[in-house]
Amino acid sequence: MRHWLGALAFGLGAFGLASIAKADCVIGEPGATRSVALGPDRRTVQIHVPRGFDPARPAPLVFVLHGSGGTGAAILRDSKLAETADRHGFIVAAPDAGIPVDRGFVWNVPGVPTITGDVPGPDDADDVAFLVETVEELASQGCVDDSRVYATGLSGGGRMTSWLGCVAADRFAAIAPVVGLRAGNPRKAAPERPDPATCRPSRPMPVIAFAGDADTTNPIQGGGAPYWSYTMHAAEQRWAQLNGCATTRPTLWVSASVYEEGYADCRDGAEVVGRITRDGGHSWVADNEAMWAFFAARSRPQN
């Protein structure tokens, strides 16, 4: 009798431990979007859980970062990434940035002025820390596969996405800036070139970037505001150097209005791809299907 009771107690204990170890994700209902407070400062994040999501299986995660003065809710709506997520089974997180401005928010890219002209200071929110801690929180809840976390963003969100590639390569598997590709801050003495000291990723970072050749806010030809300055080509070239790419890809027209350029034969398959929309402006010119195909082919190496 005692042997039976002991076996039962052991079985229940083991069941309890297994249940804890395999906790199902309860972040939201499949196919729904909800506002969630995440991170140490309990910041607002719009979370879209894809249709068909299995709460017992961690899913890939794509952050979509709003432009300067925007909100997570607005970029989730405008990017239509929730619809892409429903087709392909990834979670989308659209957070608000950490620095309030007017009716929206701006991202903290250290050393780079925001649209207000101010350079973020030590008292401003650390957006990199917030995003990394959000990944860890969602992964600990059994919601997210932390080897398959990606970032994209529009304009100022694209610059923030680029910054994540520079300083958080140990957490993100690939990045996709939209009208905002950077490879570090502009050099102070020669702003037409990126400063190599300001972008030193810990590993090769796969990059696919989207832009329009008629963008006058963040022109691919360079110039513009102090946070911009160098060309998109210069940013691509710098990422190719960082990723050890050996081949320049020939320009390829993927449609009547979109061409693709970039670099191949890179370390660890970390290709650098630029997709340019002819006559495209300062807007969400990304091809979400092409973006997800690029992301889906890559995962972060485990330490």
N, C-alpha and C positions, 0 to 999 in steps of 0.2 A: 504493500500500500504506500509506504513511504517512498519507495523507488518510483512508483507511478506519479505521486505528487511532485517529487523532485523533478522528474522528466517534464511534467506539465509546466512547472514553474520555469524551468530552463527554456522550454519551447515558447512560453509567453514572453519571457524576457528577450529571447532572440527575435521574436516577431516584432516586439516593440522597438528594438534597436534597428531592425531592418526597415521598419516603417519610418523611423526618424531619418535614416540614411537615404531613403528613397522618397522623401516628401514631394508631393505633387505641387506644381505651380498653381497659385491661386491669384495671379495678377489681374485676371479679367476673363470675361466670357469670349470664346472664339468668335471672331467676326466683329467684335465691338471695340470702341475706343473709349478710354476713360482717363480722367485727370487723376494723377497719382502724385503724392508727396514723397520724394526720394532724396537720398543723400543726407549728409550730416545737418544741412540747413533746411531739410524737408522742402526742397524747391519743387515747383510745379513742373511736371513732365506729362505730356500726352503720350499714353501708351496704346498702341493698336495691336491687338492679338489676332493673328490671322485665322481665317476660317479653316476648320479642320485641325486646329491646334490640339495636340495631345499633351495634356498637363503632366504626363509622366515622362515626357521626352523633352529635354532642353532644346530650344530652337536657336537658330542664328539671330543676331540682333543688329539692326541698322539704326544708327543715330542720324537724324536729319536736323541740321542746325539752321535756324532762321537767319535772315539778313539783319544788318544793323537797324535798330529801331523796331524790329519785328517781334513776333511771339512764336512759341512752339505750335500753338493751335493754328496760326495762319499758314506756317510753312507746311504743316501736315496736310492742310486742305489744298494748298496751291501746288505742291509737288506731286500729289496723287500717289504717293508711295504706299498708302494704306491699301489701295487697290492692287498694286504690284505685290505687296506682301500677301494678300489673300490668294493670289495665283501661285505663289512660290513658297509660302510657309515660313516666313521670317517675321519676327517681332519688330515693330518700329517704335522708336522712342524719340519724341520731339520736345526737348526741354526748353524752358526759358533761360536766356543767358543771365549772368550774375550781376550786371551793372544796369540799373534802371536808367532810362532816358525817355523823356516825353511819355508816350503811352506804351512803350515797348522796352526793349533791353538791348545791350551791346555786349559783345564777348571781350574777355580780357586776354589779349595777345601781348605779352610783356614787351615793352619797349616800342610798341606801335600805337600811334594815336587812333582813337576812335573817330566816328563821324562828328563828334563834338569838338575835335581838335585836341582833346586831353589825352595824355598818356596814362594808362592805368597805374595806380600807385599801390603800395603795400597794404593799404586798408581795403582795397577792392577784392571782390570774390575771386578765388582761385578756380577758374572754370575747368582746368585740366584735372585737378584733384576731384572736383565734383563729378565729372564724367567717369573717371576711373572708379570712384567709389560707387557710382550708380551701377556700373558693370558688375562689381563685386557683390553688391546687394542683390541684384537680379539673379546672378549665378548662384548665390548661396540659397536662394529661395527655390532653386530647381527650375527656373524659367529659361535661362540663357546658357548656351554652350559658349564658354568664355574663350574658346579657341577660334570662334567664328563671329567676331565682333567687328563691325565696319562703321565708317563715318562718311557722311556726305553733308553738304551745306551750301547755301546760296550766298554769294557776295561776302559780307562779313562773316557769315557762317562757313563760307568756303575758305576764307583765310584761317578761321579757327580750325577747320578740318585739316588744312595744311600743317598748322602748328601741332596738332595731335600726331601727325606723321613724323614730325621732327622730334618730339619729346616723349611720346607715349607709344613707341613702336613695339614695346613689350606687352601692350594690351590690345592693339588694333591690328587686324589681319590685312587690311587694305583701306585706301581712302579714295574719295571721288569728289573733289571740289567742283562746284558749279559757279562759273563766272568769278572765280576767286583763287585760282591756283597760285601759291607762293612756295618758295623753298628757303625760308628764312627772311629776315628783315632786309630792306635795302641798305647797302653800305652808306655810311654817313658821308664819306668823301666822294663816293661814286655811286649814287643811287640807281644808276642804270644797271647795276649788277647786284645779285644777292650776296649778303655777307655770310661766308661759309661758317663763321664762328657761331652763328645763331641757329643753325640747323644741323644737328649731329645725331641722327637716329641711331639707336642701339643695334639695329639690324636693317637689311634692305626692306624698303616699304613699297609694295605695289601701288601704282597710282594710275587712275583714269580720271581725266579732267575734261569738263565740258565748258564751252564758251561760245560767244557769238562774235563775228568779226566786225559788227557794227555797234558793239558795246562802247558807249562813251563814258560810262562811270568807271569801269575797270577795263580800260582798253587793252586788247591783246598786244597792241603795238607799243605799250608802255606809256610812261607819263602819268598824268592824272594826279590824284592826291598823294601826299607824302607816304602813306602806307602802301602805295602801289609801285610806281616808279619804273621798275624793270619789266621787260616783256614776258609774255607767256612762254615764248620760246626759251628765254633765259631760265625760267623756272623749270621747264622740262629738261633742259640740258643739265641743270644742277642736280635734279633728281636722278638723271641717268648716271651722272658721276657718282653720286652717293650709292646707287644700286649696282655699280660696276657693270653697266650695260656695254656690250661690245659692238652692237649693230644699230645703225640708224635705219628705221623702217621707211620704205618709200611711201609717199603720200598716196592714200587710197580713198577714192570717193565711195562712200557706203550708201549714198543716195544722191538724188539730184541736187540736194542742198547741204549735204553734210560730208566733210572729208575728215580723214583720220591720219594722224602723224604720230611719231614717237620713237621709242627705242626698244630693242629686243636683245635676246641673249644676255640677260641680266642675272646676277647672283640670286639663287633660290627662286628663280622664276618671277622676280619682282619687276615686271615690265612697266614701262612708262608710256601711257597712251593719252594723246590729246584728241578730242573730237570737237571740231569747229563747225558751227552752223553759219552758213553764208547768209548775210544780212540779219543775223540774229542779234538781239539786243541784250539789255541787262535784265534777264529774266530766267526762269527755270527752263533752260534749253537742253536739259539732260534727256537722254533716252533711257528711261528707267529699266527697260528690258536689257539693254546693253550693259548698264551699270550692274544689275543683279547678276548677269552672266559672268562678268569680271569678278565680282565678289564671290560668287558661288564656287568658282574654281580655286579659291585660295583660303587657307586657314593659317592661323598663327602657330608657328612651331612651339611645341611644349618644352618648357625648361627641364 
